Amino acid sequence: MIIISGRETTLLYAGSDLGLSEKLFLGVLVFLMGIGFADRLMSLWSGEEVPLSSIATFGFFAMLFSIPLVNDFMRTRKLRRCYEAIANLVDYAEGGKVKFRRPLKARPILFLSGGGAYAPMGILYRSDTNVVPRGDYRNDLVYSFSGLDYGIAVGAKGEGMVALPGLEFAEPDLEDIVLLYVPSSQPRVDQGRWVFESQVGCRSIVEVAAGAGLRGRIYVEGMCRGTLYLAAKLTENPLVKAVKVKLVDVGYGESKNYYFRLAPQRQMFIVAHKKSSPRALAARIGRNIVAGSLPIYALLLRLGSGIRKVEKHAVLSVRKSA
């Protein structure tokens, strides 16, 4: 991590696209296939009859399972090298602008990335990215990101989506590398008030105050408890699950305030690969994070007593800060 301005703008590089569980899982498979391959080769050299198809099968799967590990290692090594090169080229980064020490050929982009777990027990992770141009390539010293919308909704396991402004380079040493901008400005939330009731006589009032970030108050009446969550996602697709963040627990007859910051504490520039996943970016931005004005935000209330609970939700009105 490098601090590159008086306002503590942070320059980082994206983390690994593979989680620890994936690395262990693939590592064990490579180890087992390697043992099988070596055992059959030793048997063949000792004069035993060993089907060549058996040797080829173990060798093939050992290489197949090692490909993601090798690719991740090579990508991470390239990111570190490019991160050091860009860090040396940055003169200053402040107020949504970055100035380089020499002109660089780049174009503005919107970086879209979504990912989630799959396979039994969700042990494997899959992601997809899209780099959307926002202008033409140009040689320049200064590039500005101020006033651009952004959105982050990534859960604790890296599931979710990001939409970040950035730069795509056309420089010899920066192929497939993008520089992404994560603002520290919070979107504004409009005022709201909702009354929720359950069939068992529970009643709750949820209030949202107008202003930057999410803040408000929740009341619970009757012999019941409530848990308030913030849910967010960057698509209206009903098949995509929202990322949930717990805001507050409320007991019998209680009234509590809640607050959630809808942006990182400091603005960031992240050196990433064109194929970097939400998990790789969230490793630097923060786990289980929702931020920006692009996500669809909603409050989710679980209200009731014991196993007799109902879920209520209210969509929030969120807009970009002025």
Summary of the structure (lengths in Angstrom):
residues: 322
radius of gyration: 24.5
end to end distance: 29.2
largest distance: 81.3
contacts: 1030
relative contact order: 0.18
helix: 23%
strand: 46%
